[in-house]
Amino acid sequence: MKISLQYVNDMDGHLQAVQLPIAEWNKTLEKLKKQEQALKLKSDLTEAFDQVETLRSSKGKKQTLNEFLNEL
């Protein structure tokens, strides 16, 4: 897919900005949002698995699912 980009330079010819069509910008934002959601899910799952491993290796009394749900 080819995107029509426009480059904006200052008076000295230094690149200052890149412009792209709004439709492409919206597609990019949507992809970014999906990536952020996937990253958040991965982070949450990693934390959950770490907590499970900590619970499995601990030597204290463990709370049952029923006990946990009754606290809610």
C-alpha positions as CSV (number, residue, x, y, z in Angstrom):
1,M,0.0,0.0,0.0
2,K,1.4,3.4,-1.0
3,I,0.6,6.4,1.2
4,S,0.8,9.9,-0.2
5,L,3.1,11.7,2.2
6,Q,4.0,15.4,2.1
7,Y,7.2,16.6,3.9
8,V,7.4,20.1,5.4
9,N,10.8,21.8,5.6
10,D,11.8,25.0,7.3
11,M,13.6,27.9,5.5
12,D,16.9,26.1,5.8
13,G,15.6,22.9,4.3
14,H,15.5,20.9,7.6
15,L,12.6,18.5,7.8
16,Q,10.0,19.7,10.3
17,A,6.9,17.6,9.7
18,V,5.2,14.9,7.7
19,Q,1.7,15.2,6.5
20,L,-0.6,12.3,5.5
21,P,-4.2,12.1,4.4
22,I,-6.7,12.0,7.2
23,A,-8.0,8.6,6.2
24,E,-4.5,7.1,6.5
25,W,-4.1,8.9,9.9
26,N,-7.4,7.4,11.2
27,K,-6.3,3.9,10.0
28,T,-2.9,4.4,11.8
29,L,-4.7,5.5,15.0
30,E,-7.0,2.4,14.8
31,K,-4.0,0.1,14.4
32,L,-2.2,1.8,17.3
33,K,-5.3,1.4,19.5
34,K,-5.5,-2.3,18.7
35,Q,-1.7,-2.7,19.4
36,E,-2.1,-0.9,22.7
37,Q,-5.1,-3.2,23.7
38,A,-3.0,-6.3,22.8
39,L,-0.1,-5.0,24.8
40,K,-2.3,-4.3,27.8
41,L,-3.8,-7.8,27.6
42,K,-0.3,-9.4,27.3
43,S,0.8,-7.3,30.3
44,D,-2.2,-8.3,32.4
45,L,-1.8,-12.0,31.5
46,T,1.9,-11.9,32.4
47,E,1.0,-10.3,35.8
48,A,-1.7,-12.9,36.4
49,F,0.6,-15.8,35.6
50,D,3.3,-14.3,37.9
51,Q,0.7,-14.1,40.7
52,V,-0.3,-17.7,40.1
53,E,3.3,-18.9,40.2
54,T,3.8,-16.9,43.4
55,L,0.8,-18.5,45.0
56,R,1.9,-22.0,43.9
57,S,5.3,-21.5,45.4
58,S,4.1,-19.9,48.7
59,K,3.8,-22.0,51.8
60,G,0.8,-20.4,53.5
61,K,-2.9,-21.2,53.4
62,K,-4.4,-20.5,50.0
63,Q,-7.8,-18.9,49.4
64,T,-10.3,-21.0,47.5
65,L,-12.3,-19.6,44.6
66,N,-15.5,-19.8,46.7
67,E,-13.8,-17.8,49.6
68,F,-12.6,-15.2,47.1
69,L,-16.1,-14.9,45.5
70,N,-17.8,-14.7,48.9
71,E,-15.6,-11.6,49.7
72,L,-17.0,-9.7,46.8
